[in-house]
């Protein structure tokens, strides 16, 4: 791991220790873990944000993508659907559009998998 990433991870972890409800720092740390392929740590943080701050709409896309990569397309689909609702309620049109595109793509993947199993 690069030294810059290590210090960034330490800094963000300290911010979270100082303010455990800081979803922004948790999100930034999860993205940093993701860059370092520490996917379990990223998932834990994303899921914590989802549980404790479900209005933090950025988490739906990134956790959904992580679920897709882990072979959990149905969980990703369900997450995208909730995220679309939340983003719409908050008038976050760009996030809503990204989630709709992700939902469209994962539904194709799910359909393909179901057709392979026929």
N, C-alpha and C positions, 0 to 999 in steps of 0.2 A: 504494500500500500504506500502510495506517495506521501511524503511528509506533510504536504499541504492538506491532503485529505484527512490525515490523522489529526492534525490540529483543528481542522474544521469540525470533525466528529467530536473531539474533546470539548470544543467550545459550545457546540449545540447541546451536547449531553449535559454540560454544566448549566446552560440556560434552562433546560428542562428540570434539572434538579432544583434550581432556584424557583421555578414557576411551573409546577407539574401540569397545570391546565393550559399551557401555551401550545395550542395546536399548530401554530405557524412553525415553531421550532421543531416540534415532533415531525411535521411534514417535511421540513428541510432535511432533518436527520434521516428520515426514511428514504428520501431521494438520494442522499449521500451513500447510505448503505446499499441501495439498489445499484448505484454506479460501481460500487466495490464488490458486487455480486454476493453481498450478504443478505440474501433474499429472505431468510427467516426473520432476521432483525427488522428488515423493511416491512414485512407483512405484519409483524407484531405491532409496530408503531402505527401503520395505516389502520389496522383493526381497532387499536386503542382510540384513535381519532374518531373513527366511525361510531364507536360505542359512546364516547364521551362528548362528542361535538358533531352530531349528525348533520348539522347545517354547514359544515365545512365542505363545500361541494367539490373541491379539487381532489379530494381523497377517492371519490367514486371511480374516476377514470383510472388513476394509478393503481389502486388496489384491484380493480377489474382486470387490468392488463397483467398484473402479477398472477392473479388467479388463472387467466388464460395460459400463461407460460407454465403454470404448474398443472396443466391438464384439467382445470376446473371451469370449463366454459359455461356451464349452467349457473354456477355461482357468479361468474362474471356478468352474465346476462341479467340475472336478478339485481345485481348491484347497479348496473347501468340503468335499468328501468327506474329504480328508486332515485338515482342521481339525476335523471332527466326531470323527474317531478320536482325535486328539491331545487335544481337550477332554474326551472321554469318559475317556481314560486318566488325566487329571489331575482328574477329578471336577468339572470346571467346567461345571456343568449349564446355567447361563444362557447362556454362550458357545456351548455345544453346541446349545441350542434356537435361538439366533439363526442359527447356521450351517445348521441343518436347514431353517429357514424360507427362508433365502436360497437354499439348494439346491433346495427345492421350486419357488420362483419362477423360478429360472434354467432348471430343467428344462422348465417350461412354455414359456418363451421359446424354448428350443432346439427343442422339439416344434413350436411355431408356425412357426419359421423353416423347419424341414424340411417341414412341410405346405405352406408357400408355394412351396417349390421342386419340389413334385410336379407 
